[in-house]
Amino acid sequence: MREETVAVCLTLVGNASYDGPYRLYPIGEKGLLMISFDKLADMARAANPQSNTDLLRRAYDFSVAEHAGQTRHSGEPYATHPLEVASLVAEMRLDDVAIAAGLLHDVVEDTLTSID
């Protein structure tokens, strides 16, 4: 399993020793790096040590679950988009509500979930 993971990382980042903060999702012969919840929470805590990680965990899990099975035109899981948006918001050192909004911004638009 480790050799397979390294091979996919090598394809993506050109570094077989990559052991960064991203979760790896293999897709066929390609791979994909998605930000992990732990990394996102660390980024939020860097801006605010009292970050509401429970809120972020619920938003992260809900977004990934609601986008399950959806893919982008490239074939990668759709969830990569809201996770990347949330990581950009966290890098901007915005608050937890803004990060959660980044995670959830496409749920109502692109899933069967209603605003209620």
N, C-alpha and C positions, 0 to 999 in steps of 0.2 A: 504494500500500500504506500509506504513512504517513497519508493522509487517512482511510482506513478504520479504522486503529488509533486515531487521535484521535477519530473519531466514536464508536467503541465506548467509549473511555475517558470521553468526555463523558457518555455514557449512564450509566456506572457511578459516576463520581466527581464529575461536574459541573464538570470542569476540563479544558479542551481542551489545556492545557499540561502535563498530567500526564506525568511521565517518571520514575516511581518505581521501586521495587525489585521490581515484580511482573511476571510473564510474562502475556501476554494470550492467551486462548484464545477466539476468536469462536465463538459458538453461535447460528446463525440470525441474527436481527436483534439479539440481545442479545449481551453479552460477559461475560467472566469474568476476574477478576484472581486469579492464583495466585502464591504466593510462589515466587521463583526460588531455586535452590540457592545462588547467590552471596549473596543476602540472608540466607538461613538460616545460611550459614557465617559471615558477618559478625556476625550476632547471637550465634552460639556463641563466636566469638573475642573478642567484647566481654566475655564472662564469663570466658573462659579463653583467653589468647593462644596457648597450646599445644594448642588444640582439635584433635581427631583428625578432620580434614576428610575423610580417606579413608573412615573409618567412616560419616560423615554422607553422603558422596556415594553409597556403596554402598546405604545404607538409603533414601535419597531416590530413586535410580534404580529400586531394586527395588520400592518401594511404588508409584511411578507406573506401572511396567511391569505389575505384578500387578493393578492396578486399571484397566488400560486397557480401554476399552469399557464399563465400568460407569458408570451414571449414578445420580444422586440423584433423588428424586421431582420435584425442580424442573427436571430435565433437565441440570443441570451435571455435569461429570465427577466421579465419586466421589472421585478423588484430591484434590480440594480439601479434603476433611475431614481426612485425616491430615496434610496440609501445614499446615493451620491449627492443628491440635493441636500439631504440632512447633514452629510459630512461637510459640505461647503458652508452651510449655515453655521455649523459648530466651529469651523475654522474662522469664521467671521466673529466668533465669540458672542453670538447672540444668545438669548435666553432659551430655557427649556421649551417654552411654548412655541417659539419659532422653530426649534429643531424638530419638535413633534409635528408641527405644520408641514415641514419639509418631508417628513416621513409619510404623512397622510394626504398630501395635496392632490393626488390622483385617485384616491380610493373611490370617492363618489362618482367621479367622472368616468373612470375606466373599469369599474366592477359593478356588480349588482347591488352593492351596499347603498342604502339610502342615507340621507343626512340625519334621519331620525335614529 
